[in-house]
Amino acid sequence: MTQLNVSIPPALKEWIDSRVAEGRYASASDYIRDIIRRDQDSINAETEWLREQIQIGLDSGVSDETPETVIENVIARRKQRHGLG
């Protein structure tokens, strides 16, 4: 395993130490690895969601509406959702 040294402020070190002291993590390194894995999972989920949304858009075909009409409709729906219109 490779090693990485980082500098953190005392408050963050205390936070890490408290998480380790709770017993869920064996060490500060274990805690940091878990945070990084969770971040990776989050990014992967967001990327998958974005790909799905792009595919939905591609599958929906080409609209006959003008760009101005599309924007006006989006604004009107937003106003309606927020009780502004």
N, C-alpha and C positions, 0 to 999 in steps of 0.2 A: 504494500500500500504506500502511496506517495504521501508526503507530508506538506502541509501548508501552514504557515505561521501568519496570524493576523493580530492586529492591535485593536482593542475595543475599550471603551470607557469603563470605569469601575462599576457604574450602575448596570451595564449589560453583563459584566462578569458576575455580579451578585445575582442577577436574574438566572443566568445559566446555572450557577452553583445551587440556587434554590430548587430549580427543576431537577437537578441530579439528586439533591438531598431528599426529594419526594420519593425516590426509589424507582421511578419509571425508566430512568436512563442510568447506564453503568458509569458514564463519564461525560465530560463536556463534549468530547469528540463524538460520542454516540448521539447526543442531543443535536449537535450541529448537522450531522449526517441525516438525521431524521427530518430536520427542517428543510434541508436541500432536497431530499426525496419528495417531500410534500409539495415543494415549489415545482419540481419537475412534473409531478402528477397533475398539478393545477394547470400548468402551461399546456401539457398534452391534452387535457380535457377542453381547455379553451380553444386550442387549435382544431380539435375534432369538431367542436360546435361551429366554429367559423367555416370549416370545410362543408359541413352540412348546410349551413345557410347559403353559401355560395352555390352549392348544387341545387338547392331549392330555387334560387334565383335563375340559374341556367335552365332548369326544367320548366320554369313558368313561361318561357317564350318571350317574344318581343311585344311590347305594348304599343298600341296605336295612339296613346295619349302623348301630348307634347310634354317636354320636360317641365314647363311652367305649370301645367295642369297636375302633374304628379306631385310637384312641390306644394301646390295649393291644397291638394287632397291630404297630404301628410300633415300640413299645418292645421287643417280643419279637424282631422282626427285627433291630433294632439290636444287642441283646444277643447274638444268635446270630452276627451278622457280626463282632463284636468278641470272641467266645469267652467271653462272660460268662453264658451261660445254657444 
